[in-house]
Amino acid sequence: MSNMFLSSKTEKKEVLALVKCRYPELQDLRSLFNNVKEDALAQLLRAEEPARMYRLQERVYVLDEFLKAVEESASVWERLK
């Protein structure tokens, strides 16, 4: 596991919470996270100040890691059972 949300220190209950984020009723939440990530990417393309660029890069990274963790959570959960 090489994801900040899915590491060797991630507890079962945390993996289960990520699995639950895959439920259809939470699609709007996933869409929100993806939209915020896309907005940050667009801002990053226009950013000129290094400090702002670093903040936006970190925002994109964290959101991307979260969304990937949600996608990978089911397979991780199966291994932990």
PDB file with one MODEL, atoms N, CA, C and O in Angstrom:
MODEL        1
ATOM      1  N   MET A   1       0.840  -1.187   0.000  1.00  0.00           N
ATOM      2  CA  MET A   1       0.000   0.000   0.000  1.00  0.00           C
ATOM      3  C   MET A   1       0.880   1.244   0.000  1.00  0.00           C
ATOM      4  O   MET A   1       1.636   1.476   0.943  1.00  0.00           O
ATOM      5  N   SER A   2       0.783   2.011  -1.019  1.00  0.00           N
ATOM      6  CA  SER A   2       1.586   3.230  -1.093  1.00  0.00           C
ATOM      7  C   SER A   2       0.697   4.451  -1.279  1.00  0.00           C
ATOM      8  O   SER A   2       0.876   5.234  -2.212  1.00  0.00           O
ATOM      9  N   ASN A   3      -0.247   4.596  -0.390  1.00  0.00           N
ATOM     10  CA  ASN A   3      -1.194   5.703  -0.439  1.00  0.00           C
ATOM     11  C   ASN A   3      -1.263   6.286   0.963  1.00  0.00           C
ATOM     12  O   ASN A   3      -1.242   5.546   1.946  1.00  0.00           O
ATOM     13  N   MET A   4      -1.346   7.602   1.061  1.00  0.00           N
ATOM     14  CA  MET A   4      -1.350   8.223   2.380  1.00  0.00           C
ATOM     15  C   MET A   4      -2.571   7.820   3.205  1.00  0.00           C
ATOM     16  O   MET A   4      -2.533   7.906   4.433  1.00  0.00           O
ATOM     17  N   PHE A   5      -3.649   7.383   2.558  1.00  0.00           N
ATOM     18  CA  PHE A   5      -4.849   6.956   3.263  1.00  0.00           C
ATOM     19  C   PHE A   5      -4.908   5.444   3.442  1.00  0.00           C
ATOM     20  O   PHE A   5      -5.675   4.950   4.268  1.00  0.00           O
ATOM     21  N   LEU A   6      -4.118   4.713   2.687  1.00  0.00           N
ATOM     22  CA  LEU A   6      -4.064   3.260   2.793  1.00  0.00           C
ATOM     23  C   LEU A   6      -2.617   2.846   3.000  1.00  0.00           C
ATOM     24  O   LEU A   6      -1.902   2.532   2.048  1.00  0.00           O
ATOM     25  N   SER A   7      -2.208   2.851   4.233  1.00  0.00           N
ATOM     26  CA  SER A   7      -0.836   2.459   4.556  1.00  0.00           C
ATOM     27  C   SER A   7      -0.877   1.272   5.513  1.00  0.00           C
ATOM     28  O   SER A   7      -1.950   0.797   5.884  1.00  0.00           O
ATOM     29  N   SER A   8       0.268   0.814   5.896  1.00  0.00           N
ATOM     30  CA  SER A   8       0.324  -0.307   6.833  1.00  0.00           C
ATOM     31  C   SER A   8      -0.234   0.089   8.201  1.00  0.00           C
ATOM     32  O   SER A   8      -0.540  -0.782   9.015  1.00  0.00           O
ATOM     33  N   LYS A   9      -0.369   1.384   8.460  1.00  0.00           N
ATOM     34  CA  LYS A   9      -0.901   1.858   9.739  1.00  0.00           C
ATOM     35  C   LYS A   9      -2.408   2.107   9.701  1.00  0.00           C
ATOM     36  O   LYS A   9      -3.011   2.424  10.727  1.00  0.00           O
ATOM     37  N   THR A  10      -3.012   1.965   8.533  1.00  0.00           N
ATOM     38  CA  THR A  10      -4.451   2.193   8.404  1.00  0.00           C
ATOM     39  C   THR A  10      -5.203   1.069   9.103  1.00  0.00           C
ATOM     40  O   THR A  10      -4.943  -0.110   8.865  1.00  0.00           O
ATOM     41  N   GLU A  11      -6.128   1.446   9.958  1.00  0.00           N
ATOM     42  CA  GLU A  11      -6.918   0.461  10.699  1.00  0.00           C
ATOM     43  C   GLU A  11      -8.072  -0.054   9.848  1.00  0.00           C
ATOM     44  O   GLU A  11      -8.500   0.596   8.894  1.00  0.00           O
ATOM     45  N   LYS A  12      -8.564  -1.232  10.213  1.00  0.00           N
ATOM     46  CA  LYS A  12      -9.673  -1.851   9.476  1.00  0.00           C
ATOM     47  C   LYS A  12     -10.872  -0.922   9.383  1.00  0.00           C
ATOM     48  O   LYS A  12     -11.485  -0.797   8.323  1.00  0.00           O
ATOM     49  N   LYS A  13     -11.207  -0.270  10.488  1.00  0.00           N
ATOM     50  CA  LYS A  13     -12.384   0.604  10.500  1.00  0.00           C
ATOM     51  C   LYS A  13     -12.207   1.776   9.531  1.00  0.00           C
ATOM     52  O   LYS A  13     -13.184   2.269   8.968  1.00  0.00           O
ATOM     53  N   GLU A  14     -10.963   2.221   9.336  1.00  0.00           N
ATOM     54  CA  GLU A  14     -10.689   3.307   8.391  1.00  0.00           C
ATOM     55  C   GLU A  14     -10.824   2.825   6.955  1.00  0.00           C
ATOM     56  O   GLU A  14     -11.335   3.546   6.097  1.00  0.00           O
ATOM     57  N   VAL A  15     -10.366   1.606   6.695  1.00  0.00           N
ATOM     58  CA  VAL A  15     -10.523   1.022   5.359  1.00  0.00           C
ATOM     59  C   VAL A  15     -12.008   0.837   5.060  1.00  0.00           C
ATOM     60  O   VAL A  15     -12.464   1.107   3.949  1.00  0.00           O
ATOM     61  N   LEU A  16     -12.752   0.380   6.052  1.00  0.00           N
ATOM     62  CA  LEU A  16     -14.191   0.199   5.868  1.00  0.00           C
ATOM     63  C   LEU A  16     -14.873   1.536   5.573  1.00  0.00           C
ATOM     64  O   LEU A  16     -15.791   1.593   4.754  1.00  0.00           O
ATOM     65  N   ALA A  17     -14.444   2.591   6.220  1.00  0.00           N
ATOM     66  CA  ALA A  17     -15.007   3.923   5.947  1.00  0.00           C
ATOM     67  C   ALA A  17     -14.745   4.326   4.496  1.00  0.00           C
ATOM     68  O   ALA A  17     -15.609   4.914   3.845  1.00  0.00           O
ATOM     69  N   LEU A  18     -13.555   4.008   3.994  1.00  0.00           N
ATOM     70  CA  LEU A  18     -13.246   4.293   2.591  1.00  0.00           C
ATOM     71  C   LEU A  18     -14.107   3.445   1.660  1.00  0.00           C
ATOM     72  O   LEU A  18     -14.564   3.924   0.622  1.00  0.00           O
ATOM     73  N   VAL A  19     -14.325   2.193   2.031  1.00  0.00           N
ATOM     74  CA  VAL A  19     -15.201   1.325   1.234  1.00  0.00           C
ATOM     75  C   VAL A  19     -16.595   1.934   1.162  1.00  0.00           C
ATOM     76  O   VAL A  19     -17.214   1.951   0.098  1.00  0.00           O
ATOM     77  N   LYS A  20     -17.087   2.432   2.284  1.00  0.00           N
ATOM     78  CA  LYS A  20     -18.430   3.021   2.323  1.00  0.00           C
ATOM     79  C   LYS A  20     -18.523   4.268   1.445  1.00  0.00           C
ATOM     80  O   LYS A  20     -19.604   4.616   0.971  1.00  0.00           O
ATOM     81  N   CYS A  21     -17.406   4.931   1.233  1.00  0.00           N
ATOM     82  CA  CYS A  21     -17.402   6.099   0.329  1.00  0.00           C
ATOM     83  C   CYS A  21     -17.694   5.699  -1.108  1.00  0.00           C
ATOM     84  O   CYS A  21     -18.003   6.554  -1.938  1.00  0.00           O
ATOM     85  N   ARG A  22     -17.601   4.416  -1.409  1.00  0.00           N
ATOM     86  CA  ARG A  22     -17.905   3.918  -2.756  1.00  0.00           C
ATOM     87  C   ARG A  22     -19.406   3.697  -2.955  1.00  0.00           C
ATOM     88  O   ARG A  22     -19.857   3.496  -4.082  1.00  0.00           O
ATOM     89  N   TYR A  23     -20.176   3.733  -1.874  1.00  0.00           N
ATOM     90  CA  TYR A  23     -21.614   3.483  -1.967  1.00  0.00           C
ATOM     91  C   TYR A  23     -22.265   4.515  -2.885  1.00  0.00           C
ATOM     92  O   TYR A  23     -21.842   5.671  -2.916  1.00  0.00           O
ATOM     93  N   PRO A  24     -23.277   4.111  -3.623  1.00  0.00           N
ATOM     94  CA  PRO A  24     -23.945   5.025  -4.564  1.00  0.00           C
ATOM     95  C   PRO A  24     -24.452   6.313  -3.909  1.00  0.00           C
ATOM     96  O   PRO A  24     -24.416   7.378  -4.525  1.00  0.00           O
ATOM     97  N   GLU A  25     -24.918   6.219  -2.681  1.00  0.00           N
ATOM     98  CA  GLU A  25     -25.442   7.414  -2.029  1.00  0.00           C
ATOM     99  C   GLU A  25     -24.362   8.443  -1.711  1.00  0.00           C
ATOM    100  O   GLU A  25     -24.678   9.577  -1.350  1.00  0.00           O
ATOM    101  N   LEU A  26     -23.103   8.067  -1.839  1.00  0.00           N
ATOM    102  CA  LEU A  26     -22.002   9.008  -1.610  1.00  0.00           C
ATOM    103  C   LEU A  26     -21.334   9.447  -2.919  1.00  0.00           C
ATOM    104  O   LEU A  26     -20.254  10.038  -2.902  1.00  0.00           O
ATOM    105  N   GLN A  27     -21.977   9.156  -4.039  1.00  0.00           N
ATOM    106  CA  GLN A  27     -21.453   9.581  -5.337  1.00  0.00           C
ATOM    107  C   GLN A  27     -21.303  11.099  -5.397  1.00  0.00           C
ATOM    108  O   GLN A  27     -20.344  11.606  -5.978  1.00  0.00           O
ATOM    109  N   ASP A  28     -22.244  11.823  -4.801  1.00  0.00           N
ATOM    110  CA  ASP A  28     -22.155  13.289  -4.814  1.00  0.00           C
ATOM    111  C   ASP A  28     -20.933  13.777  -4.055  1.00  0.00           C
ATOM    112  O   ASP A  28     -20.317  14.768  -4.449  1.00  0.00           O
ATOM    113  N   LEU A  29     -20.577  13.105  -2.984  1.00  0.00           N
ATOM    114  CA  LEU A  29     -19.377  13.477  -2.233  1.00  0.00           C
ATOM    115  C   LEU A  29     -18.121  13.233  -3.069  1.00  0.00           C
ATOM    116  O   LEU A  29     -17.219  14.069  -3.106  1.00  0.00           O
ATOM    117  N   ARG A  30     -18.072  12.075  -3.740  1.00  0.00           N
ATOM    118  CA  ARG A  30     -16.922  11.789  -4.605  1.00  0.00           C
ATOM    119  C   ARG A  30     -16.834  12.810  -5.732  1.00  0.00           C
ATOM    120  O   ARG A  30     -15.746  13.261  -6.090  1.00  0.00           O
ATOM    121  N   SER A  31     -17.985  13.167  -6.283  1.00  0.00           N
ATOM    122  CA  SER A  31     -18.007  14.181  -7.345  1.00  0.00           C
ATOM    123  C   SER A  31     -17.506  15.524  -6.826  1.00  0.00           C
ATOM    124  O   SER A  31     -16.758  16.219  -7.513  1.00  0.00           O
ATOM    125  N   LEU A  32     -17.913  15.886  -5.628  1.00  0.00           N
ATOM    126  CA  LEU A  32     -17.446  17.133  -5.028  1.00  0.00           C
ATOM    127  C   LEU A  32     -15.931  17.136  -4.893  1.00  0.00           C
ATOM    128  O   LEU A  32     -15.275  18.103  -5.277  1.00  0.00           O
ATOM    129  N   PHE A  33     -15.371  16.055  -4.348  1.00  0.00           N
ATOM    130  CA  PHE A  33     -13.922  15.963  -4.195  1.00  0.00           C
ATOM    131  C   PHE A  33     -13.229  16.058  -5.554  1.00  0.00           C
ATOM    132  O   PHE A  33     -12.209  16.733  -5.689  1.00  0.00           O
ATOM    133  N   ASN A  34     -13.785  15.380  -6.557  1.00  0.00           N
ATOM    134  CA  ASN A  34     -13.187  15.425  -7.888  1.00  0.00           C
ATOM    135  C   ASN A  34     -13.274  16.826  -8.490  1.00  0.00           C
ATOM    136  O   ASN A  34     -12.325  17.290  -9.122  1.00  0.00           O
ATOM    137  N   ASN A  35     -14.407  17.501  -8.296  1.00  0.00           N
ATOM    138  CA  ASN A  35     -14.558  18.861  -8.808  1.00  0.00           C
ATOM    139  C   ASN A  35     -13.591  19.829  -8.141  1.00  0.00           C
ATOM    140  O   ASN A  35     -13.026  20.700  -8.803  1.00  0.00           O
ATOM    141  N   VAL A  36     -13.398  19.680  -6.839  1.00  0.00           N
ATOM    142  CA  VAL A  36     -12.450  20.537  -6.118  1.00  0.00           C
ATOM    143  C   VAL A  36     -11.036  20.281  -6.635  1.00  0.00           C
ATOM    144  O   VAL A  36     -10.246  21.212  -6.792  1.00  0.00           O
ATOM    145  N   LYS A  37     -10.726  19.009  -6.898  1.00  0.00           N
ATOM    146  CA  LYS A  37      -9.407  18.669  -7.445  1.00  0.00           C
ATOM    147  C   LYS A  37      -9.215  19.287  -8.822  1.00  0.00           C
ATOM    148  O   LYS A  37      -8.164  19.864  -9.104  1.00  0.00           O
ATOM    149  N   GLU A  38     -10.218  19.171  -9.677  1.00  0.00           N
ATOM    150  CA  GLU A  38     -10.128  19.744 -11.027  1.00  0.00           C
ATOM    151  C   GLU A  38     -10.003  21.261 -10.978  1.00  0.00           C
ATOM    152  O   GLU A  38      -9.267  21.847 -11.772  1.00  0.00           O
ATOM    153  N   ASP A  39     -10.708  21.895 -10.064  1.00  0.00           N
ATOM    154  CA  ASP A  39     -10.615  23.346  -9.898  1.00  0.00           C
ATOM    155  C   ASP A  39      -9.203  23.741  -9.446  1.00  0.00           C
ATOM    156  O   ASP A  39      -8.636  24.715  -9.940  1.00  0.00           O
ATOM    157  N   ALA A  40      -8.655  22.986  -8.519  1.00  0.00           N
ATOM    158  CA  ALA A  40      -7.293  23.266  -8.045  1.00  0.00           C
ATOM    159  C   ALA A  40      -6.280  23.087  -9.177  1.00  0.00           C
ATOM    160  O   ALA A  40      -5.323  23.855  -9.276  1.00  0.00           O
ATOM    161  N   LEU A  41      -6.482  22.090 -10.022  1.00  0.00           N
ATOM    162  CA  LEU A  41      -5.595  21.894 -11.176  1.00  0.00           C
ATOM    163  C   LEU A  41      -5.665  23.081 -12.128  1.00  0.00           C
ATOM    164  O   LEU A  41      -4.645  23.541 -12.641  1.00  0.00           O
ATOM    165  N   ALA A  42      -6.878  23.569 -12.357  1.00  0.00           N
ATOM    166  CA  ALA A  42      -7.046  24.728 -13.241  1.00  0.00           C
ATOM    167  C   ALA A  42      -6.377  25.966 -12.640  1.00  0.00           C
ATOM    168  O   ALA A  42      -5.741  26.740 -13.355  1.00  0.00           O
ATOM    169  N   GLN A  43      -6.521  26.150 -11.333  1.00  0.00           N
ATOM    170  CA  GLN A  43      -5.862  27.280 -10.666  1.00  0.00           C
ATOM    171  C   GLN A  43      -4.348  27.149 -10.726  1.00  0.00           C
ATOM    172  O   GLN A  43      -3.629  28.137 -10.875  1.00  0.00           O
ATOM    173  N   LEU A  44      -3.877  25.911 -10.608  1.00  0.00           N
ATOM    174  CA  LEU A  44      -2.438  25.662 -10.649  1.00  0.00           C
ATOM    175  C   LEU A  44      -1.848  26.079 -11.992  1.00  0.00           C
ATOM    176  O   LEU A  44      -0.738  26.609 -12.046  1.00  0.00           O
ATOM    177  N   LEU A  45      -2.570  25.847 -13.056  1.00  0.00           N
ATOM    178  CA  LEU A  45      -2.094  26.224 -14.384  1.00  0.00           C
ATOM    179  C   LEU A  45      -1.936  27.735 -14.535  1.00  0.00           C
ATOM    180  O   LEU A  45      -1.122  28.212 -15.326  1.00  0.00           O
ATOM    181  N   ARG A  46      -2.731  28.479 -13.761  1.00  0.00           N
ATOM    182  CA  ARG A  46      -2.677  29.944 -13.839  1.00  0.00           C
ATOM    183  C   ARG A  46      -1.818  30.575 -12.752  1.00  0.00           C
ATOM    184  O   ARG A  46      -1.510  31.765 -12.821  1.00  0.00           O
ATOM    185  N   ALA A  47      -1.432  29.803 -11.762  1.00  0.00           N
ATOM    186  CA  ALA A  47      -0.690  30.350 -10.617  1.00  0.00           C
ATOM    187  C   ALA A  47       0.704  30.795 -11.039  1.00  0.00           C
ATOM    188  O   ALA A  47       1.362  30.158 -11.861  1.00  0.00           O
ATOM    189  N   GLU A  48       1.129  31.901 -10.455  1.00  0.00           N
ATOM    190  CA  GLU A  48       2.456  32.437 -10.760  1.00  0.00           C
ATOM    191  C   GLU A  48       3.360  32.475  -9.533  1.00  0.00           C
ATOM    192  O   GLU A  48       4.581  32.386  -9.661  1.00  0.00           O
ATOM    193  N   GLU A  49       2.780  32.605  -8.362  1.00  0.00           N
ATOM    194  CA  GLU A  49       3.568  32.674  -7.137  1.00  0.00           C
ATOM    195  C   GLU A  49       3.937  31.263  -6.683  1.00  0.00           C
ATOM    196  O   GLU A  49       3.067  30.397  -6.594  1.00  0.00           O
ATOM    197  N   PRO A  50       5.214  31.026  -6.396  1.00  0.00           N
ATOM    198  CA  PRO A  50       5.634  29.683  -5.970  1.00  0.00           C
ATOM    199  C   PRO A  50       4.868  29.164  -4.748  1.00  0.00           C
ATOM    200  O   PRO A  50       4.507  27.988  -4.707  1.00  0.00           O
ATOM    201  N   ALA A  51       4.618  30.013  -3.763  1.00  0.00           N
ATOM    202  CA  ALA A  51       3.917  29.553  -2.559  1.00  0.00           C
ATOM    203  C   ALA A  51       2.514  29.069  -2.899  1.00  0.00           C
ATOM    204  O   ALA A  51       2.061  28.050  -2.377  1.00  0.00           O
ATOM    205  N   ARG A  52       1.828  29.796  -3.773  1.00  0.00           N
ATOM    206  CA  ARG A  52       0.481  29.394  -4.191  1.00  0.00           C
ATOM    207  C   ARG A  52       0.539  28.096  -4.988  1.00  0.00           C
ATOM    208  O   ARG A  52      -0.323  27.231  -4.834  1.00  0.00           O
ATOM    209  N   MET A  53       1.546  27.963  -5.831  1.00  0.00           N
ATOM    210  CA  MET A  53       1.701  26.738  -6.617  1.00  0.00           C
ATOM    211  C   MET A  53       1.888  25.531  -5.699  1.00  0.00           C
ATOM    212  O   MET A  53       1.295  24.476  -5.922  1.00  0.00           O
ATOM    213  N   TYR A  54       2.713  25.693  -4.669  1.00  0.00           N
ATOM    214  CA  TYR A  54       2.955  24.582  -3.736  1.00  0.00           C
ATOM    215  C   TYR A  54       1.675  24.191  -3.003  1.00  0.00           C
ATOM    216  O   TYR A  54       1.390  23.005  -2.834  1.00  0.00           O
ATOM    217  N   ARG A  55       0.897  25.195  -2.565  1.00  0.00           N
ATOM    218  CA  ARG A  55      -0.365  24.900  -1.860  1.00  0.00           C
ATOM    219  C   ARG A  55      -1.329  24.165  -2.785  1.00  0.00           C
ATOM    220  O   ARG A  55      -1.963  23.189  -2.383  1.00  0.00           O
ATOM    221  N   LEU A  56      -1.433  24.628  -4.001  1.00  0.00           N
ATOM    222  CA  LEU A  56      -2.341  23.978  -4.948  1.00  0.00           C
ATOM    223  C   LEU A  56      -1.871  22.577  -5.306  1.00  0.00           C
ATOM    224  O   LEU A  56      -2.693  21.671  -5.447  1.00  0.00           O
ATOM    225  N   GLN A  57      -0.573  22.383  -5.455  1.00  0.00           N
ATOM    226  CA  GLN A  57      -0.047  21.042  -5.740  1.00  0.00           C
ATOM    227  C   GLN A  57      -0.390  20.092  -4.597  1.00  0.00           C
ATOM    228  O   GLN A  57      -0.777  18.947  -4.831  1.00  0.00           O
ATOM    229  N   GLU A  58      -0.248  20.567  -3.367  1.00  0.00           N
ATOM    230  CA  GLU A  58      -0.559  19.731  -2.211  1.00  0.00           C
ATOM    231  C   GLU A  58      -2.053  19.408  -2.165  1.00  0.00           C
ATOM    232  O   GLU A  58      -2.440  18.280  -1.860  1.00  0.00           O
ATOM    233  N   ARG A  59      -2.888  20.404  -2.468  1.00  0.00           N
ATOM    234  CA  ARG A  59      -4.334  20.181  -2.480  1.00  0.00           C
ATOM    235  C   ARG A  59      -4.694  19.104  -3.502  1.00  0.00           C
ATOM    236  O   ARG A  59      -5.460  18.187  -3.206  1.00  0.00           O
ATOM    237  N   VAL A  60      -4.140  19.223  -4.696  1.00  0.00           N
ATOM    238  CA  VAL A  60      -4.415  18.233  -5.747  1.00  0.00           C
ATOM    239  C   VAL A  60      -3.924  16.859  -5.317  1.00  0.00           C
ATOM    240  O   VAL A  60      -4.612  15.859  -5.517  1.00  0.00           O
ATOM    241  N   TYR A  61      -2.750  16.810  -4.734  1.00  0.00           N
ATOM    242  CA  TYR A  61      -2.165  15.540  -4.297  1.00  0.00           C
ATOM    243  C   TYR A  61      -3.058  14.844  -3.265  1.00  0.00           C
ATOM    244  O   TYR A  61      -3.352  13.655  -3.388  1.00  0.00           O
ATOM    245  N   VAL A  62      -3.480  15.591  -2.257  1.00  0.00           N
ATOM    246  CA  VAL A  62      -4.284  14.992  -1.188  1.00  0.00           C
ATOM    247  C   VAL A  62      -5.635  14.511  -1.726  1.00  0.00           C
ATOM    248  O   VAL A  62      -6.079  13.408  -1.406  1.00  0.00           O
ATOM    249  N   LEU A  63      -6.271  15.327  -2.526  1.00  0.00           N
ATOM    250  CA  LEU A  63      -7.560  14.919  -3.098  1.00  0.00           C
ATOM    251  C   LEU A  63      -7.407  13.703  -4.001  1.00  0.00           C
ATOM    252  O   LEU A  63      -8.238  12.795  -3.969  1.00  0.00           O
ATOM    253  N   ASP A  64      -6.358  13.681  -4.797  1.00  0.00           N
ATOM    254  CA  ASP A  64      -6.102  12.545  -5.674  1.00  0.00           C
ATOM    255  C   ASP A  64      -5.827  11.279  -4.858  1.00  0.00           C
ATOM    256  O   ASP A  64      -6.323  10.202  -5.189  1.00  0.00           O
ATOM    257  N   GLU A  65      -5.050  11.411  -3.810  1.00  0.00           N
ATOM    258  CA  GLU A  65      -4.755  10.262  -2.939  1.00  0.00           C
ATOM    259  C   GLU A  65      -6.043   9.730  -2.307  1.00  0.00           C
ATOM    260  O   GLU A  65      -6.251   8.519  -2.232  1.00  0.00           O
ATOM    261  N   PHE A  66      -6.905  10.645  -1.854  1.00  0.00           N
ATOM    262  CA  PHE A  66      -8.163  10.213  -1.253  1.00  0.00           C
ATOM    263  C   PHE A  66      -9.031   9.468  -2.262  1.00  0.00           C
ATOM    264  O   PHE A  66      -9.542   8.387  -1.969  1.00  0.00           O
ATOM    265  N   LEU A  67      -9.196  10.041  -3.439  1.00  0.00           N
ATOM    266  CA  LEU A  67     -10.027   9.399  -4.458  1.00  0.00           C
ATOM    267  C   LEU A  67      -9.460   8.049  -4.881  1.00  0.00           C
ATOM    268  O   LEU A  67     -10.215   7.103  -5.107  1.00  0.00           O
ATOM    269  N   LYS A  68      -8.151   7.951  -4.990  1.00  0.00           N
ATOM    270  CA  LYS A  68      -7.532   6.653  -5.311  1.00  0.00           C
ATOM    271  C   LYS A  68      -7.748   5.658  -4.176  1.00  0.00           C
ATOM    272  O   LYS A  68      -8.011   4.481  -4.425  1.00  0.00           O
ATOM    273  N   ALA A  69      -7.638   6.121  -2.936  1.00  0.00           N
ATOM    274  CA  ALA A  69      -7.841   5.242  -1.786  1.00  0.00           C
ATOM    275  C   ALA A  69      -9.268   4.699  -1.773  1.00  0.00           C
ATOM    276  O   ALA A  69      -9.484   3.528  -1.461  1.00  0.00           O
ATOM    277  N   VAL A  70     -10.228   5.534  -2.106  1.00  0.00           N
ATOM    278  CA  VAL A  70     -11.619   5.081  -2.179  1.00  0.00           C
ATOM    279  C   VAL A  70     -11.748   3.983  -3.232  1.00  0.00           C
ATOM    280  O   VAL A  70     -12.395   2.963  -2.995  1.00  0.00           O
ATOM    281  N   GLU A  71     -11.136   4.193  -4.386  1.00  0.00           N
ATOM    282  CA  GLU A  71     -11.212   3.194  -5.453  1.00  0.00           C
ATOM    283  C   GLU A  71     -10.518   1.881  -5.081  1.00  0.00           C
ATOM    284  O   GLU A  71     -10.992   0.803  -5.439  1.00  0.00           O
ATOM    285  N   GLU A  72      -9.412   1.970  -4.372  1.00  0.00           N
ATOM    286  CA  GLU A  72      -8.639   0.778  -4.010  1.00  0.00           C
ATOM    287  C   GLU A  72      -9.121   0.112  -2.727  1.00  0.00           C
ATOM    288  O   GLU A  72      -8.683  -0.992  -2.405  1.00  0.00           O
ATOM    289  N   SER A  73     -10.000   0.754  -2.004  1.00  0.00           N
ATOM    290  CA  SER A  73     -10.376   0.286  -0.668  1.00  0.00           C
ATOM    291  C   SER A  73     -11.026  -1.096  -0.662  1.00  0.00           C
ATOM    292  O   SER A  73     -10.792  -1.881   0.257  1.00  0.00           O
ATOM    293  N   ALA A  74     -11.829  -1.401  -1.664  1.00  0.00           N
ATOM    294  CA  ALA A  74     -12.516  -2.705  -1.679  1.00  0.00           C
ATOM    295  C   ALA A  74     -11.516  -3.856  -1.731  1.00  0.00           C
ATOM    296  O   ALA A  74     -11.670  -4.846  -1.017  1.00  0.00           O
ATOM    297  N   SER A  75     -10.511  -3.730  -2.560  1.00  0.00           N
ATOM    298  CA  SER A  75      -9.514  -4.803  -2.649  1.00  0.00           C
ATOM    299  C   SER A  75      -8.678  -4.881  -1.372  1.00  0.00           C
ATOM    300  O   SER A  75      -8.307  -5.972  -0.940  1.00  0.00           O
ATOM    301  N   VAL A  76      -8.388  -3.753  -0.780  1.00  0.00           N
ATOM    302  CA  VAL A  76      -7.650  -3.756   0.496  1.00  0.00           C
ATOM    303  C   VAL A  76      -8.501  -4.389   1.579  1.00  0.00           C
ATOM    304  O   VAL A  76      -8.004  -5.163   2.397  1.00  0.00           O
ATOM    305  N   TRP A  77      -9.795  -4.055   1.583  1.00  0.00           N
ATOM    306  CA  TRP A  77     -10.706  -4.635   2.579  1.00  0.00           C
ATOM    307  C   TRP A  77     -10.747  -6.147   2.466  1.00  0.00           C
ATOM    308  O   TRP A  77     -10.728  -6.842   3.481  1.00  0.00           O
ATOM    309  N   GLU A  78     -10.804  -6.667   1.246  1.00  0.00           N
ATOM    310  CA  GLU A  78     -10.821  -8.112   1.031  1.00  0.00           C
ATOM    311  C   GLU A  78      -9.570  -8.771   1.594  1.00  0.00           C
ATOM    312  O   GLU A  78      -9.651  -9.855   2.170  1.00  0.00           O
ATOM    313  N   ARG A  79      -8.433  -8.141   1.440  1.00  0.00           N
ATOM    314  CA  ARG A  79      -7.183  -8.697   1.972  1.00  0.00           C
ATOM    315  C   ARG A  79      -7.154  -8.663   3.503  1.00  0.00           C
ATOM    316  O   ARG A  79      -6.527  -9.517   4.128  1.00  0.00           O
ATOM    317  N   LEU A  80      -7.821  -7.692   4.099  1.00  0.00           N
ATOM    318  CA  LEU A  80      -7.797  -7.540   5.560  1.00  0.00           C
ATOM    319  C   LEU A  80      -8.789  -8.446   6.280  1.00  0.00           C
ATOM    320  O   LEU A  80      -8.646  -8.695   7.477  1.00  0.00           O
ATOM    321  N   LYS A  81      -9.804  -8.945   5.552  1.00  0.00           N
ATOM    322  CA  LYS A  81     -10.834  -9.777   6.181  1.00  0.00           C
ATOM    323  C   LYS A  81     -10.248 -11.005   6.822  1.00  0.00           C
ATOM    324  O   LYS A  81     -10.981 -11.811   7.396  1.00  0.00           O
TER     325      LYS A  81
ENDMDL
END
